[in-house]
Amino acid sequence: MLGSLSLVSQLTAGCSSLPSSKTYTRVAENNELAKQLPIERTCGFQKLLRHRISTSRFLVPQRVKQNFPILSVLTDDSSSMTRMEDETENIGILSTDQGLEPFKDHFKYRMKRYVDQKLLLEKHEGGLEEFAKGYLEFGFNREDGGIVYREWAPAAKEAQLIGDFNGWDGSNHKMERNEFGVWSISIPDSGGKPAIPHGSRVKFRFKHDGVFIDRIPAWIKYATVDSSRFGAPYDGVYWDPPPSERYEFKYPRPPKPKAPRIYEAHVGMSSSEPRVNSYREFADDVLPRIRANNYNTVQLMAVMEHSYYASFGYHVTNFFAASSRSGTPEDLKYLIDKAHSLGLRVLVDIVHSHASNNVTDGLNGFDVGQSSQESYFHTGDRGYHKLWDSRLFNYANWEVLRFLLSNLRWWIEEFKFDGFRFDGVTSMLYHHHGINMSFTGNYNEYFSEATDVDAVVYLMLANCLVHNIFPDATVIAEDVSGMPGLGSPVSMGGIGFDYRLAMAIPDRWIDYLKNKKDEEWSMKEISQSLTNRRYTEKCISYAESHDQLLLARMLKEMTLKTFTGFFTAIVGDKTIAFLLMDQEMYTGMSSLTDASPTIERGITLHKMIHFITMALGGEGYLNFMGNEFGHPEWIDFPREGNEWSYEKCRRQWNLVDADHLRYKFMNAFDRAMNELDDKFPFLASTKQIVSSTNEEDKVIVFERGDLVFVFNFHPENTYEGYKVGCDLPGKYRVALDSDAWGFGGDGRVGHNIDHFTSPEGIPGVAETNFNNRPNSFRVLSPPRTSVVYYRVEESQEGHNNSEPVNVQGKLAADVPAELESPESSATLAADDVDDVTARKIEDQKQNRIVGGESNV
């Protein structure tokens, strides 16, 4: 969510100040060779648990009396103490980045807090994994021939269960309270049927200060609203469908890919019509598009129930309920199962950084002014986000941990999600929540009294849990601060995420598109922005996402104008395609006429920006729904300010489906980008070397895996026989060419040309090589093009697996001979070329530039 920002806060009450160091270290510039070392992912607890520790402070669970003796939980064995000290003295992340050494005490402190918490869970709840099964105890569950309902509400003086089943009269369904503030009631079946019918409305009624208050149960699994009443509150719904109506999963989870290629999607706005789309329609109509474009992962936004649609799903009201706007929980299961059948993994946006401020239909309704230890949230200013108008969790609270950790397990086990994108992580990591912070890379910004260790420990527990119950899970952090260790395993002292979003990259592109002429673009700056990531911590790169597409007016209303530094681009804007082509997209996208200079520039740069972001920006890639084909305009959810219009809250699939419009070219290139990674897995490669960032030529050359990428950003210059460095000697051919006709280009680069390398300098002596590369070959590089070259292995000569990628994801060897030029291959399947385009191709063949000379 919008850069993960929140309110300035103090340290947890009763928590001693964090150990700090007088020595601080700035972040070192990342080497352009972004290596990744294989790291065994474990939670570290199995090793640490063997060494009991004594401590002066630990989290006291709600189920443990305040005077519970610490020595009965943690032994005081001196030998174990010594071994534990040895463990904390050798935190793995410090050896990866020696610049973190001055902050060793901080890492020891938070690791000890993490181990303390796990020991308590082991003692009192049977361990972390059992603790995270709270949904089997709280909320509504079937037990012993009846329904048992439990709710944690320590501030309540009386409690009742009400609903359609008892005419909303709870006098005969009063609940009992135990010593920990948990209210419960058991309702036996009647006549062999549940006393509460499936699909009927229910609420929790409790008395506070002499007044009864009705709230939706915190653990409710479905919530609906009367759409015929404007502003009607949501109702909790008892969801326990009979076997005949319960969706049963049919397909196994797909294997975890080496590198995620993520399609970020919002089910509600995925229809081409101005309305809310359904889970089943998305499954049947949109998932096949995603699969056809060679993505391997879908990331679903706005799944957790949220009463305000325009919040984009980030003001969650009901954490265990799938949004009813798009259907039932069974419909969502159908979507996920359909995705799995197509080989697509599914991630869900998880919002544990804050909760909706709504009282009537949200978790906030349980806060009636009680102390923080009896509430889900902090009290006072610390519990309120002044910019998001939302509530902030107390991560040190036992029942909050149960609620949030169980929520993670619920989505994985009940719905078969394959992982999470954690929203708003920056807001969680710091007491200042990123507000008015411009993170410079000084390590003191990450490890000080400003760090919210309660939240850090929760995230460590969350990542440990998720990877324990589902080792192949993918967990991504949305963090703009760049906190070191966020993507390192918990066993090394990190927080445990698999990936972090590379959130500074879209900032760079929007800055360039808005504020710089093409000739002012800096190749070094672009390269640095794309490669500036931490050693061993993986990133998901993206050129634009939903954050960049929200209407600027909406975000200004949220006072985001106060944000600085990394948040400059997260102010809502047009799509990259619309920034490039603007109003001409309404009139100039027909391929039946020649493209205007604006359209030609726009399509070429759209392809290049997304491709170089994918190829150089991270170990995974993300695209937001519709951007693959250059969706115009922006996103604007229905709200009072636009008279509740859905016009800008949909995806115009008809644009890419129209064969006479140029949107198909951008879509075809997006498909080919993803197929290139399938064929030559470069995203997962540890080899990434930028050999040239030529400011005069406006050319960037780099290697990723064994591929050589050549990006020519110059608006006019064609370079014939352009010399590029490479690692391995041999013969190279074109693997992917953004200038191919099938991608709306001019077809100037020859695809059947062999490029032979020449040795450069003394082997093993980099300074004598060409751009520090031991070999080189020469290519044709037209303006505003990106061309990828692969090395032809001798054993692959004549085999299809050595051929380039083409527009339909078919091999160039499959292209009918009649479409082949004597000089080069157009890499087009016959049915990809309409009559008008075919005529233009024939005209271009007569006057085309033949490039890619072999280096003889």
Helices and strands as residue ranges (DSSP letters): H 45-48, G 70-72, H 78-89, H 92-96, G 98-103, H 104-125, H 128-131, G 134-136, E 139-142, E 146-152, E 158-163, G 164-166, G 170-172, E 176-177, E 182-188, E 201-208, E 211-215, E 223-225, E 234-237, E 261-266, H 279-281, I 282-286, H 287-292, E 297-301, E 304-305, G 309-311, E 318-322, G 324-326, H 329-341, E 345-350, E 355-356, G 363-366, G 372-374, G 380-383, E 384-385, E 390-391, H 398-415, E 419-422, H 425-429, G 443-445, H 453-469, E 474-477, G 490-492, E 499-501, H 504-515, G 518-520, H 523-531, E 539-541, H 546-549, H 552-557, G 560-562, G 565-567, H 576-581, G 582-586, H 597-616, E 620-624, G 627-629, G 640-642, H 653-657, H 663-679, E 688-694, E 699-704, E 707-712, E 719-726, E 731-737, G 741-743, E 755-756, E 758-759, G 766-768, E 775-781, E 785-792, G 794-796, G 800-802, G 812-814, G 817-819, G 830-832, H 835-847
